[in-house]
Amino acid sequence: MDRKVFVAFKTYRKNRSISLDRCLNYIFKGVYISMEHWISATKLVILFYCVMEYAVNGNKSIPQVVLFILIYISANSIIYLVRENKLKKTLLFLLIIIIVRYLYYLDPIFTLLLPISIFELFFDLTDIVFIPILITLIPVYFLNPYMKIDYVTLSLISFIVYFSCYKYTKRIQYILSENDNMREKLHILSIRLNKNSDYESQIRYLSRLEERNKLSQEIHDKIGHALSGSIIQLEAAKLFLGKDNLKSEEIIQRVIGILRNGTESIRLSLKNIKPPSEQIGINRLKILLEEFSVNNNIKTTLVHSENLDRISILQWKVIYDNVGEALTNALKYSKASLISINIQILPKFIKAEIKDNGVGADNVQKSLGIMGMEERCSSLGGKLIIDGSKGFSVISLLPIQ
């Protein structure tokens, strides 16, 4: 195969600096050129054999033999320079006619040049392999017994060479066709993914708009009315100052009650809008595990207790950072296919265990990552437990505050 093919494929395997499509095109081009080289080499070998046989047993008509050789080589060169299939088949047909014509002027030995050209002409015209073989065997009827053996032998060799090159070329064409289909499907899939991404972005944006609209409506209905009424009543109390202090005091007391209720409404609204800390913590952890599984093809599982509200924001940060560090270590050293995370709320402690099914370690050496995990746990009064006997397990124990 052409050296260019190997260079392209080697470059693609090393640094992917060329695209797979370009690499496949190089391969197809190389196989196609190699097919022509093999067929040309086979023709030259057969031609050389015919000339040697003619030199030994022929009529010694050297000029005609040289002219035939030049015409034969020139015709084959033109055939391989042409890329249009119909023109190539026409030239092959003319070449066969030239060979048959010179049989009458030179020697029947040049009949041996017919099989490879017949295979080239008829292989693409029919899917039935036996038809070119039968056409090739027609001259056997007109040859003497000695020539028949040579003709059948060289026909068999020509068939093996051409059929092998032909099948490999068809195989490469099929691979390129499948590559085009896969590229088209990938393009359609990317369009769908982009549409889904746009749809999700629109949904998120619409959700934010609805939440903002709900918040503004609550502020307008509850807090806005309360403040407007309070301002009006405070202005009325101002008019009664010095004239009717009891009335003024009554109005001010009423305004205080209204403002107190408004403040409570603000607190409740903010409480309803702000998600609980346990939801933020567990969702961040789920996103971390999903991204890790997708990017590294390692399965992850997450099991947790129901009463996650007992975990503080600082404790969630420690758990999240320790899980991230444990995932990184498992990816580097464990050769695991499954990583399990289990978060339990015990009476006095929060237990967060990260365990994989990898090779484990008999002698655990504390790296900077493990030391960082220990420091995070100790900063909240907790402890880190490491076990490398069955897979690798990291347990973070944090006291419940």
N, C-alpha and C positions, 0 to 999 in steps of 0.2 A: 504494500500500500504506500501511497505517496507520503514523503516525510512530513509534508504540511499537515496531514491528518493527525499524525502522532503529536506534533507540536501543539496543534489546537486543542486536542483532547487532554494533553498533559497540562497545558495552561489552565484549562477549565477545571481540572481536578485540583490544582494547587491553589489558585487564588481567585478563580471565577472571574477573571478579568475580561473574558469574552462570554457572550451569551450562549445558552445551550442550543438555540436555533442556529447560530453561526457555526458552532462546533459540529452539529449534525449536517449542515450544508457542506462543510469541509470534508466530513467523512463520506457523504454521498459522492461528492466530486472526486475524492480520492479513490473510492471503490470503482466509480465509473471509468476513470482514467486507467486504473489497474486492470480492469476488465479488458480495455482496448489493448493494453500492453501485453497481456497474456495471449489474446487472440492473435495480435501481430507477431509475437514471438513464435507461436505455434505455426503460423503461416510461413514464416521465414525458415523454420526448421524443416517443414514439409517441402518447401521450394528448394532448399539446399539438398535434401535427399533426392528430389526429382532430377536436379541438375547433375548430381553425382552419378545417378543411375544412367542418365542420358549420356554422360561423358564416357561411361564404360561400355554401354551397349548401343548407343544411338548412332546416327549417321554423320556425326561430327560437323553439323551445320552450325558453326559457332555464331555467326552474325545473327541468324534467326533466333537462336536461344538467348543471346544477349538482348536483342530487341524485345523478346517476350518477357524476360526478367524485368527490364526497365518499365515496360507497360504495366506489368503486374504490380510492381512495387509502387509506381506512380498512382495507379488506380486505387490501391488500398490506402495510400496516404491521403488522397482526396476524400475518400469515404470517411476517414476518421477526423478530417478537418470539418466536415459538414455536420451540423447539429440538427437540421430539419429532417424528421424521420422519413417522410415520403421521398425526398430527394436522395437520402441515403439508401433506401430500398431500391430505387431506380438504378443508382450506380452499382449496387451489388448485383442486380440482374444483368446489367451490361458487362460486369466483370465475369460473371458465369458464361455469358455468350462468348467473350473473348477467350476464355479458357477452352471452351468446347471447339471454337474455330481453330485454335492453334493445335488441337489434338490431331487434326487431319494433316497438318504441315510438319509437325515435329515428331511426337512419339506418344503412345497411349499412357506412358508413365505420368504425364502431366494431368491425367484424370485424378490423381491423388490430391490435387488442389481443390477439387470440387466440394467434398463433404463440409469443410469448415465454412465455405461461402454459402452453401445451401442452408446450413443451420442458421447462419446470420440472417438470411433472407426470410426464412419461413417460421422461425421460432416465435416472433412477435405477431405473426398473422393468424395463429391458431393456438388454442389452449390444449390441443391434443398433441402430446409429445410424439406419438407414433407416426404422425403424418410426415414431419420432416425426415424421420428415420427411413420411412418407406420411399420417399422421394430420393434420398441419398443412395439407397440401395439399387435404384434402377440401372445405373451404369454397370453393375456387376454382371448383368446378363450379357453384355457385349464384350467383356474382358476375357482374356485367356486364364487358365487355372492359376498360373504363377502370379499374375496381376491381381486376381481375385483375393488372394490371401493378403497381399499388401494393402489393397484398397479397403477390405473389411477391417483390418487392423488399424489403419490410420483413421478410418471413419469412426471407430470406437473411441480412439484417443481424442479425436476432434470433438466428439459428442461429450465426453467426460469434461474436457476443458471448457467448452462453451456452455454446457448445462450448469456447471458449477458457478461460473461467472454470472450467468443469467439469473440463477436462483439468489445469489448474494445481492445482486443489483435490485431485484424485485423486493427482497427483504428490506433493504435500506429505503426503497421508495415507500414501502408500507410503514416503516418507522417514521419517516418524515410526514406521511399523511396523518398518522396517529398524533404526531407532535402538533401538527396544525389544528387538528380537532381539539386536542387538549388545550392549546393556547386559546382557541375560540371559546371553549367552555370556561376557561379561567377568566377570560375577559368578561363574559356574561355574568359569572359569579361575582367578580369584583364590582360590576355595575350594580348588582343586587345588594351587595354588602354596603356600597356607598349609599344606595337608596335607603336601606335599613338604618344606616348610621344617621342620615339626614332625618329620617322619620323619628328616631330616638331623640335626636337633638331638638326637634320640634315639640315632641312630647314633654321633654324636660323644660323647655322654654315655656310651654303652655302651662305646665304645673307651677312654675315659678310665678307666672302672671296671675294664675288663679289664687295662689297663696298670698301674693301681694294685694290682690283685689279684696280678698277676705279680710286681711289685716287692716287695710285702709277703711273698709266698711265698718269693722268693729270699732276702730278709733273714732270714726265719724259718729256712729250711733250712740256709743257709750261715753267715751271720753269727751268728744266734742260737745255733746249736749250738756254734759255735766259742767264743763268749763264755761260754756256760754251762759247757763243758768246761774252759775256762781258769780260771774261778773255782774250780771244784772242785779242780783240780790245784794252784792257788796256796794254797788252804786246807791241802791235804796237805803242800805244801812248808813251810808255816808250822809244822806239827807236827814236821817233821824238823830244823828249825833248832836248832843247839846239840847235837843228838843224833847226826845223820848228815848232815853238811854235803855230802858227795858226792851223796847221794840227793836232798837238797834242791836242789842245783845242777842235777842232771839234770832234775828236774821243771820248774824254772824255765826251763831251756833249751828244753824241749819246749813250754812255754807260749808262749815267744817265737816259736817256729816256727808254732804254731797261729795266733797273733795276726797274724803276718806274712802267712800265707795268707788270713786273714780280710780283712785290709786290701786285699790284691790282688783278692779277690772283690768287695769294695765298689767298687774302681776299675773293674773290668771291667763290673760291673752298671751303673754310672753312664755308662760309655762306650757301652754298648749302648742305653741309654735316650736319651741326648742325641743329637739328629740332627747330622750333620756341618754345618759352617758353610756349605759350598757349597750344600747342600740348602735351608737357610734363605734364603740370598741369592737363589738362582735362583727359588724359589717366591714370595718377596715380589715379585720383579720380574714374574713371570707374573701375579700378582694385580693389580699396578698396571696392566699393559697391558690385561688383560681389563676392568677397571673403566673405563679410559679409552675403550676401543672401544665398550663398551655405552653410556656416557653421552654420547659425542660422535659416534657413527656414523662413526668413522674406523678403517680396518683397520690392525692392527699385526701385525708378525711378529718372532719372536725366534729367532736362530741363535747357538749357542755351541759352544765346544770341549768335549772330553770331560773333560780334566783340570782341572776347576774347583776342585779342592781346593787349588790353589796360590794362590788368591785369599784374602786374609785378611779378617777381619771388618771392619776399618777400610776396606779397599779396597772391599768390598761396599757399605758405607754411602756412600762417595763415588760409586760407580757408580749406586746407587739414587737418590740425590739429584740427580745430573746428568741421569739419564734423566727424572725427574719434571719438572725445570726445562725440559728440551728439549721434552717433550710439551706443556707449557704454552705455550711460545713458538711451537711449530708450530700449535697451536690458534688463537693470536691472529693470527699474521702470515702463515703459509705458504699457507693455502687448500689444504692437502694432503688427499689421499684415502688415502694409504698412508704409514706410518711403520715403518721397519725398524731393528731393534736387532741388532747383531752383536758378540759378545764372543769375542775370540780370545786364547789363551795363547801368546805368542811366547817365544823363548828368554830374553829379558831383560826384556820388557815385557808388561803386560796391556793389550790394546787393546779399548776399548768404544766403538763407533761408533753414533750415532743419526742416521739419514738419512731425509728425507722427499722426496716427489715434488712439492713445492709450487713456488711462484714463485721462491724463492731470493732472493738480494740481492747486487747488484754491490758495494755499499759497506756492509760490515757495521759497524754502530756498537755498541760494547760497552755493553750495558745493565747494570743491577745484577744481573740474573739470570746473564748470561754472566760478569761479573766474579766472582760468587760461585762459579761452576763452576771458574774458573781458580784461585781461592784454595783450593778443596777439593783440586784436583789437586796444586797446589804444596805443600800441607801434608804430602803423602806423597812429595814429591820427584818428582812427575809433571808433565805438561804437557797443555794443552788446545789442540787444533787446530780451527779453524773454516773452513768452505768453503761459500760461497753461490753457486757457479757453476752447478751442476746440482741444483736443489732446494736444500736446506740440510742441511749435515752438521756434526755436532759429534763430535770424536774425543777421548776421554780416554785418555792414555797414563800408566800407573802402573808403576813399576819393581817387579819381583818381589823380594820380601824373603826 
